[in-house]
Amino acid sequence: MLFNEIVGHSKQLRIIRKLAEQGRFPQSSLFVGPEGVGKRTVAEELFSYLTKNKLNVRTYGVESPLTIKEVREISEWLFTKPGKDEMKAVIIDRADEMRGEAANALLKTLEEPPGYAFLCLIGKNEEAVIPTIRSRCRIFRFGPLSESNVIYILERKGIKPNEKAVRVSRGSVGTAIEILESPVVERLEEFFKLLKSPNKLKLVTSYSEKFSKLSREEALLFLNSLEVLVFEKSGNPKWEEAINRARNFLKFYGKPQSVIEWLILEILSI
């Protein structure tokens, strides 16, 4: 049965399965929702089913957004007619991160896809996908997974769940795995211990130095996780504002160590 092994998203999968089994799944679709909840997994299984041949399914944009060169490659491949009664499918991840040139070039393919072809775009932010592309796609919205589903999927992958990592993952298996593969949980525990210490100001420098070995991505993961815990513990809007500012500093020009040191001093002054 289609999607038999996929966990969560029961409503969305029921609709998609019905359309697929009735031969009515749209040629152009957009899967949107949080990162790491299984959108691409659903798309890959769906189009393997519809094309009946995994070799006729190609995926782009997994590591970085689609480029104009890749759009031309997609167009050339899609418009090369397959064998008799065969179908083709292209899955494009990070569709919400495409630059204008690539998005506009892809639009031409979306407007008049060959009758044997499917295009499925995937993204986190529906509004970030240009309106002319959105309007040509049937949109399927995916939500976060439950904590129990995240734990089940981690265990099925042979990964030992951590209660705090699951809590701060916001229902994303991908995020939970990234957290478990990083020192984020340990840094979070040390952070709250520091705040309770009578010598907190003396500990700021030594604590923030630990972030000198973290990448910006890991530091951003720490800030996102901290935001979840702060909301759970107090919901203090000033803390949340400080975390947002730290996130912006980190994205544009800040080094992880400097940003975390600034954040702690800012929080201590609240």
ZIWOQUI-V662281 format. One record per backbone hydrogen bond with DSSP energy under -1.0 kcal/mol. NH is the residue of the N-H (numbers start at 1). CO is the residue of the C=O. E is the energy in kcal/mol with one decimal. If there is no record, write none. Layout:
nh=NH co=CO e=E
nh=NH co=CO e=E
This chain:
nh=4 co=1 e=-1.7
nh=6 co=3 e=-1.1
nh=13 co=9 e=-2.8
nh=14 co=10 e=-2.0
nh=15 co=11 e=-1.8
nh=16 co=12 e=-2.6
nh=17 co=13 e=-2.9
nh=18 co=14 e=-1.9
nh=19 co=15 e=-2.2
nh=20 co=16 e=-2.5
nh=21 co=17 e=-3.0
nh=22 co=18 e=-1.6
nh=23 co=20 e=-1.2
nh=24 co=19 e=-3.2
nh=29 co=119 e=-2.3
nh=30 co=138 e=-2.6
nh=31 co=121 e=-3.3
nh=32 co=140 e=-2.3
nh=33 co=123 e=-1.5
nh=42 co=38 e=-2.3
nh=43 co=39 e=-2.3
nh=44 co=40 e=-2.7
nh=45 co=41 e=-2.1
nh=46 co=42 e=-2.7
nh=47 co=43 e=-2.6
nh=48 co=44 e=-1.5
nh=49 co=45 e=-1.7
nh=50 co=46 e=-2.3
nh=51 co=47 e=-2.2
nh=52 co=48 e=-1.2
nh=56 co=53 e=-2.0
nh=57 co=54 e=-1.6
nh=58 co=89 e=-2.3
nh=60 co=91 e=-2.9
nh=71 co=67 e=-2.0
nh=72 co=68 e=-1.9
nh=73 co=69 e=-1.8
nh=74 co=70 e=-2.7
nh=75 co=71 e=-2.6
nh=76 co=72 e=-2.4
nh=77 co=73 e=-2.3
nh=78 co=74 e=-3.2
nh=79 co=75 e=-2.3
nh=80 co=77 e=-1.0
nh=86 co=83 e=-2.1
nh=88 co=116 e=-2.6
nh=89 co=56 e=-2.4
nh=90 co=118 e=-2.3
nh=91 co=58 e=-3.1
nh=92 co=120 e=-3.2
nh=93 co=60 e=-3.0
nh=95 co=122 e=-3.0
nh=97 co=94 e=-2.0
nh=103 co=99 e=-2.6
nh=104 co=100 e=-2.7
nh=105 co=101 e=-1.8
nh=106 co=102 e=-2.4
nh=107 co=103 e=-1.7
nh=110 co=106 e=-2.2
nh=111 co=107 e=-2.1
nh=112 co=108 e=-1.1
nh=117 co=114 e=-2.1
nh=118 co=88 e=-1.7
nh=119 co=27 e=-3.7
nh=120 co=90 e=-2.8
nh=121 co=29 e=-3.0
nh=122 co=92 e=-2.8
nh=123 co=31 e=-2.3
nh=129 co=126 e=-1.2
nh=133 co=130 e=-1.4
nh=134 co=130 e=-2.2
nh=135 co=131 e=-2.6
nh=136 co=133 e=-1.2
nh=137 co=134 e=-1.7
nh=138 co=28 e=-2.1
nh=140 co=30 e=-3.0
nh=142 co=32 e=-3.5
nh=145 co=171 e=-2.7
nh=150 co=146 e=-2.2
nh=151 co=147 e=-2.5
nh=152 co=148 e=-2.2
nh=153 co=149 e=-2.5
nh=154 co=150 e=-2.4
nh=155 co=151 e=-2.5
nh=156 co=152 e=-2.1
nh=157 co=153 e=-1.6
nh=158 co=155 e=-1.3
nh=159 co=154 e=-2.9
nh=166 co=162 e=-2.4
nh=167 co=163 e=-2.0
nh=168 co=164 e=-2.2
nh=173 co=36 e=-1.5
nh=174 co=36 e=-1.5
nh=176 co=172 e=-2.2
nh=177 co=173 e=-2.5
nh=178 co=174 e=-2.0
nh=179 co=175 e=-2.5
nh=180 co=176 e=-2.4
nh=181 co=177 e=-1.7
nh=182 co=179 e=-1.4
nh=187 co=183 e=-2.5
nh=188 co=184 e=-2.5
nh=189 co=185 e=-2.2
nh=190 co=186 e=-2.1
nh=191 co=187 e=-2.0
nh=192 co=188 e=-1.9
nh=193 co=189 e=-1.5
nh=194 co=190 e=-2.3
nh=195 co=191 e=-1.8
nh=197 co=194 e=-1.0
nh=200 co=197 e=-1.1
nh=203 co=199 e=-1.0
nh=207 co=203 e=-2.4
nh=208 co=204 e=-2.8
nh=209 co=205 e=-1.9
nh=210 co=207 e=-1.3
nh=211 co=208 e=-1.6
nh=212 co=209 e=-1.7
nh=214 co=211 e=-1.1
nh=219 co=215 e=-2.3
nh=220 co=216 e=-2.6
nh=221 co=217 e=-2.0
nh=222 co=218 e=-2.0
nh=223 co=219 e=-2.2
nh=224 co=220 e=-2.5
nh=225 co=221 e=-2.1
nh=226 co=222 e=-2.8
nh=227 co=223 e=-2.1
nh=228 co=224 e=-1.3
nh=229 co=225 e=-1.9
nh=230 co=226 e=-2.8
nh=231 co=227 e=-2.2
nh=232 co=228 e=-1.9
nh=233 co=229 e=-2.7
nh=234 co=230 e=-2.8
nh=235 co=230 e=-2.5
nh=240 co=236 e=-2.0
nh=241 co=237 e=-2.3
nh=242 co=238 e=-2.1
nh=243 co=239 e=-2.4
nh=244 co=240 e=-2.2
nh=245 co=241 e=-2.2
nh=246 co=242 e=-2.4
nh=247 co=243 e=-2.3
nh=248 co=244 e=-2.0
nh=249 co=245 e=-2.5
nh=250 co=246 e=-2.5
nh=251 co=247 e=-2.2
nh=252 co=248 e=-1.9
nh=253 co=249 e=-2.5
nh=254 co=249 e=-3.8
nh=259 co=255 e=-2.6
nh=260 co=256 e=-2.5
nh=261 co=257 e=-2.1
nh=262 co=258 e=-2.4
nh=263 co=259 e=-2.5
nh=264 co=260 e=-2.5
nh=265 co=261 e=-2.0
nh=266 co=262 e=-2.4
nh=267 co=263 e=-2.7
nh=268 co=264 e=-2.6
nh=269 co=265 e=-1.0
nh=270 co=267 e=-1.2
